[in-house]
Amino acid sequence: MYRASVSTCATSRRVPKIAEQLRNDGLEVLANGPDGMRRRIADEVPKWRDIIAKAGIKPV
């Protein structure tokens, strides 16, 4: 899945129409490579873990 996401981001940056559609669908197009993806995950997981715990959300 990760490779597909990287491929989609790389393609969308070359094809403005795809990037525009993704933005219209509420997605943020980033092409920061594997290191950028690792940093984003490292930043996002703790934040969302806390939000989910405070909201009392349980797995389905």
C-alpha positions as CSV (number, residue, x, y, z in Angstrom):
1,M,0.0,0.0,0.0
2,Y,2.8,2.4,0.9
3,R,4.4,1.9,-2.6
4,A,1.0,2.6,-4.2
5,S,0.7,5.8,-2.2
6,V,4.1,7.0,-3.1
7,S,3.5,6.2,-6.7
8,T,0.1,8.0,-6.6
9,C,1.7,11.1,-5.0
10,A,4.5,11.1,-7.6
11,T,2.1,10.8,-10.5
12,S,-0.3,13.4,-9.1
13,R,2.5,15.9,-8.8
14,R,3.2,15.4,-12.6
15,V,-0.4,15.5,-13.6
16,P,-2.1,18.7,-12.2
17,K,-5.6,17.5,-12.9
18,I,-5.1,14.5,-10.6
19,A,-3.5,16.7,-7.9
20,E,-6.5,19.1,-8.2
21,Q,-9.0,16.2,-7.9
22,L,-7.2,14.8,-4.8
23,R,-7.3,18.3,-3.2
24,N,-11.0,18.6,-4.0
25,D,-11.6,15.3,-2.3
26,G,-9.9,16.6,0.8
27,L,-6.5,15.0,0.4
28,E,-3.2,16.7,0.8
29,V,-0.7,15.8,-1.9
30,L,2.8,15.4,-0.5
31,A,5.8,13.8,-2.2
32,N,8.4,13.8,0.6
33,G,9.8,10.3,-0.1
34,P,10.2,7.5,2.4
35,D,11.9,9.7,5.1
36,G,9.2,12.3,4.9
37,M,6.6,9.6,5.3
38,R,8.4,8.2,8.3
39,R,8.6,11.6,10.0
40,R,4.9,12.3,9.3
41,I,3.8,9.0,10.8
42,A,6.1,9.6,13.8
43,D,4.5,13.0,14.3
44,E,0.9,12.0,13.7
45,V,0.5,8.7,15.6
46,P,1.1,10.1,19.1
47,K,-1.3,13.0,18.4
48,W,-4.1,10.8,17.1
49,R,-3.5,8.2,19.8
50,D,-4.1,10.8,22.5
51,I,-7.2,12.3,20.7
52,I,-8.7,8.8,20.3
53,A,-8.0,7.9,23.9
54,K,-9.5,11.1,25.3
55,A,-12.6,10.6,23.1
56,G,-13.0,7.1,24.4
57,I,-13.1,5.6,20.9
58,K,-12.8,1.8,20.9
59,P,-11.9,-0.5,18.0
60,V,-14.8,-2.0,16.2
